[in-house]
Amino acid sequence: MLKTPIARGVALATLGATLAIPTMAQAAFIEDTKASLELRNFYFNRDFRENLNTENSKAEEWAQGFLLNIESGYTEGPIGFGVDAMGFLGVKLDSGGGRTGSGLLPLGDSGKAGDDYSELGLTAKAKVSETVLKIGTLRPKNMAVSASDSRLLPQTFQGGQITSKDIAGLTLDAGYLSRMNDRNASGNRGMYWGGKPAAVGETAVAAGDADDFIFAGGSYKVTDDLTASYYYSNLEEVYKQHSTNLVHILPLGDKQSLKTDLRYARSSEDGSSNVDNKALGAMVTYSVSGHSFGLGYQKMGGDTGFAYLGGGADPFLVNYVQINDFGYADMKSWQARYDFNFASIGIPGLTFMTRYLTGDNVDRAAGESEGKLWERDMDIGYTFQEGALKNLNVKWRNATSRGNIARGNNVDENRLIVSYTIPLM
């Protein structure tokens, strides 16, 4: 039985919503309800390899997260109604002076990490055929906005979203967001800019008046192997963006395929923000048995870097990786990646990934050399397949970044994440 206050709060909120629905229509609502509790233990260490003119020479923290998710079914009838709930709690295990700023824990006015933080989110939903409307706490994942889940607790938004799959092969998606909750915060705040700055010599991006965020788009499965997507988005008073994506998977025989992922986004100013960016990206991945070999290329054009939401939201870029996104104005970057799934040699649950990225062609101040940046990443993960530890996942993420473009380019980083999800319903 769940004893934490946040778990009890979510359970009571969901029960209240259930009681508000006529009894005769509750069968599917209850039978299709799913609930789970994820226990996420996160150690983060980022060693700054340059003088940042702050007291921190590194960011090192350790925390425990509890992530309760409840998704109800729908009531019976032409229009089905339901409610989802989520309750998140983060608890400090270790932090200290000169080691804060990992993004795992909130930072108080005193400069010390908080002992804990939490969030309770409720979402009302309605369904007609294959069209679903959700209002409340959202975690959208699309080309226009992708809520981050790369720290202890996930990023969330407040607003409404409607998704339709009534036409075979076609998914339509639109939404309005008015507030966001950062990954290491308890309360919601207004929407804000998180993109890259203007090129040297260009007018700075004016993003202080950011307001509501809207998006609309969808994807269409042209053939069994080809999917085309388009999204329009607008962070009011900051930027407008048109994003397109083509993904083609070519079967090459037994356990072989060639995947091509092409992306293009055009961002322009809204209000007096000066946003002006063209982002082109391509990733080609050849897979055979448990091996995957990928090559990527990304190019920025225009007067500013790539435009996207703040709060840690994930930008839709092929070269967005553990530390960097390689989205600086005029930057050209390349990626080489290798993945191996050990299930192909009889060790299911064990995976490995490594990649190397390098970027250049960034203008710096007069008299300074060309801006360059590189990053090397490595992930090793294992999910226990049986026994008392079945479904326990352990992942080690290691990264090194070096560059001369911005403060904080030069870091060594390690993340150790242990997670276990308990199905409750």
Beta strands, then each sheet from edge to edge (+ up, - down):
strand 1: 34-48
strand 2: 58-71
strand 3: 80-94
strand 4: 116-128
strand 5: 131-138
strand 6: 156-164
strand 7: 170-181
strand 8: 189-190
strand 9: 213-221
strand 10: 226-235
strand 11: 239-253
strand 12: 256-269
strand 13: 276-288
strand 14: 291-301
strand 15: 332-341
strand 16: 350-362
strand 17: 371-383
strand 18: 393-403
strand 19: 411-423
sheet 1: 8+ 7- 6+ 5- 4+ 3- 2+ 1- 19+ 18- 17+ 16- 15+ 14- 13+ 12- 11+ 10- 9+
end
